[in-house]
Amino acid sequence: MVGEAEERGDEALAGHRQAIDKLDREILERLNERARHAQAIGALKAGSAAYRPEREAQVVRGLHAVNAGPLSNDAVTSVFRAVMSACRALEQTLRVAYLGPAGTFSHAAVAKHFGAVVEAVPADALPIDWEPLQPVIGLDAAMAADAPRLASTAAS
């Protein structure tokens, strides 16, 4: 009796695995179709910025609106961030600087926000244009002139 139930379970498992393998091939076909459209868009944009955060946010919001589960919206975001990163790389390699060596929280944030297909560049300090910040944080001219040196000292 136990053998029969185990056999039925094995058959069911094999059936699900076959269905998943078929779906994976279909998903790959559709991803490559999406990638070809991204390449065409890149050609139409003729060298302008490939990274459009407002467009990527719009895509994710649209997917969340139609997501019926069982995948959570966070899971959908993660999957499509990877898809968009790979497709964006077909248009243009995105270089993103992060503060600190590899393995830091800022390095992890690059991968989480931009996806894995970017060139992550470690930096000892990030360049900051202090002028627009002066009225916001109350810097006077002397403090603003000294701010880049202070920032690099604080980062070390």
N, C-alpha and C positions, 0 to 999 in steps of 0.2 A: 504494500500500500504506500509506504513512504517512497519507494522507488518511482511509483507512478506520479506522485505529486511533484517529486523532484524533476522528473522528466518533463512534465508540463511546464514547470517553472523555467527549465533550461530552454524549452521551445519558445516560451513567451519572451525570455531575455534575448534570445537570438533574433526574434522578430523585431523587437524594439531597437536592437543594435543595427539591423539592416535598414530600418526606417530612418534612424539617425544618420547612417552613412549616406543614404540617398539625399536626405535633407542637407547634409554638409556639402555635397557636390552641387546641389541647387543654390545654396547660399554663396558658395565660391563663385559660381557662374554670375550671379547677380552682383556680387561685390566687384568682380572684374568689369561688368557692364557699368557700374557706378563709377569706377576708376576711369574708364574711357570717357565718360561725360566730364569728369573733373579735368582730364587732360584737355578736352575740347574747350572747356571754360578757361583754363590757363592760357591756351593759345589765343582766345578771344580777348583776354585781359592784357595780352602782350606786355608782360613784364611788370604790371602793377602788383601790389601786395597780394600774396596768396592767402595770408591769414586775415580773415574777416570775422572777428569775434562776434559781431552782431548777427551775422548770417549763421554761424555755428550755434549760437544761442537760440535763434529762430528754429533751426532744424530740431534741436533737442526739445524745445517746448512743443513743437508739432508732434513729435514722437510720443512725448508724455501724454498729450491730449488723446491719442488713439490707443495707448497701451492698455490692453485688457488683461495683462498678466498671463502666466504666473510670474514673469520677471518683474522685479520692482523697477520703479523709475530710476533709481540709483544704478541698477545693473544695466538698464538700457543706456543711460548716460555713459557709463564706462565703456560699453561695447562700441557705441557710436563715436565716442571720443577717439578710440583707436582707429576706427574706420576713417574718420575725417582726417586724422593725423597722417595715415598712410596715403590717402588720396591727395592731401595738401602737398605731401612730399613729391608727388608726381609733377606738380606745378612748380614748386620751388622749395629748396631746403630751408627750413626755418631755423635760425640760430637764436638761442635764448640764453642770456647770461643769468647766472644765479650766484648768490653770495656764499662763499665757502667751498670746501673740497667736496668731492663726490661722497654721497651717502648722508649729506646733511638734510634737514627738513626742507630747505629751499630747493635742493636738487630734486627731492621727491615731489615737491609742488610743481616743478616744471613738467615732470612726466604725468602727474595727475591732471594738470590743466591743458597741456598742449599735446599729450599723447606720447607714445614711445618713439615715433619717427621724427625726431627733431635733433638738431645738434646742440646739446647742452654744454655750455661753456662756463667753467668755474671762474670766479673772479674774487680777488682779495677785497675789492671795494667796487661798488657800482657807481658809475658817474651820475651825478645829480645836477640838474639845472636849478640852482637855488633861487634865481630871480623871481619866477612866478610864485614861489613859496613865501617870499618876504612879507607880503601883507597878511598872509594866513597865519604864520607863526611868529610874526612880530620881529623879524630880523631887521636891524638897521644896516646901513651900507658897510660898515666896518665888520660887523658880524658875518654878513653875507660873503664878503671877500675872504674871510677866514674859514667859512663853513666847510669847503672841500677838504682842507687840511685836517680839520677837526674830525670830519667823518672818516677819513682814512685812518687816523690815529685810533679812533674808537673801534674800528673794524679789526685792528690788529691785536 
